[in-house]
Amino acid sequence: MRKFLCVVFVPFIYSLHYSQAAKKALPCYDLTTVLKVEPTALYKPHLDASKSFGIQLLKDSKTLQKYINKGKFHKIKKSGKGYNVQKLDYSKGYMVSKAKTTLENMGAKFSKATKGGTFTVSSITRTLEDQCRLRKVNSNASLGISSHNYGNSFDISYIRFNNILKYNPKMEVALEKVLKHYADAGRIYYIKEKQQSCYHITVKNY
């Protein structure tokens, strides 16, 4: 009887272990579902701009690392003139060269306009896996493709300036002037996201 139980029990353990391992190996998103989501008319230019850099959709950290190794993505400093990057739990601090340069130039312009003020970057490049994890804690996160998935988009909080979480209308006006300047120059698209309290900025391949 003991031998019989042992024979039955071992395959059951193996089957359970294999099932759990297979579950962990699968991505937490369904690519077919993600690709079916149609972007809004407001958001489509962001995606079109993202695809112009020749970067494939960033599915996971391995895909991102390949571009980093090739020198296509550049590390974003945690702070620079006119900006700070908050702790990134659901995105990576890397972007394509033009996006990195644009962020740094925007920070310098904002610093000059506010006599040394800083804005806060709240999100940078996200893989589809990052986006999936984010959706688990934030239902407002995009279900479809995001321009963050190509390494040329970042978010700037409009309620956190000089590392202080507080509504500051004067600083927000200064930030919007900087964004408008770059948008008028044909270098970025931006959207004010009210639910996320941030500006979503996508750098164009100018």
C-alpha positions, 0 to 999 in steps of 0.5 A: 500500500505504501509503495502504491501511494508513493508512485501516485504521489511523486508524479502528482508533485512533479505535475504540480511543480511543472505547472507552477514553473510553466506559469512563471515562465509565461509573460503576464500579458497577452500580446495578441490582446495588447496589439488589438487595442486601438490608440485614441486619435490624441495618442496615435501621433505619440506611437507613430513618433515612437516607431520612427526610431527603429526600436522594436516593441520592448517586451521584457528586460532582455529586449531592453538589455540588447538595445543597451548593449548595442548603445541604442539606449542611454542611462538617465541620471537620477538628477540633473539641472532642473530635474529629478527622477523619482524611484522607478518601480515600474519603468527603467531609467534608459532612453534613446539618445534624442529623448535623453538630450531633450529631457536634459535640455528641458530641465536646463530651460526649466531651471533657468525660468524658475531660478534653480527649480526642479521638476520630477520625472515619474516614469521613463521606459517601460517594457510590456512586462513592466506595464503589466505589473503596473496595471495590477496596481493601477487600473488606469495604466494602458492595456494596449501599446504605450509609447513608453514601450519604445524608449522615447517617452517619459512622464513629468509630475505636475504636483511635485516640484523641488522634491516637494509633493504639493500643488504649485501653480506657478511652477506648473505654468513654468513647466507647461511653457517649457513643454509648449516651447518644445512642442511648437519647435516640433520636438515633442508631443505631450498630453496632460494626464489628469488621473496620473497627475503628470504630463506624458511627453513623447520625443519626436525623431527630429 
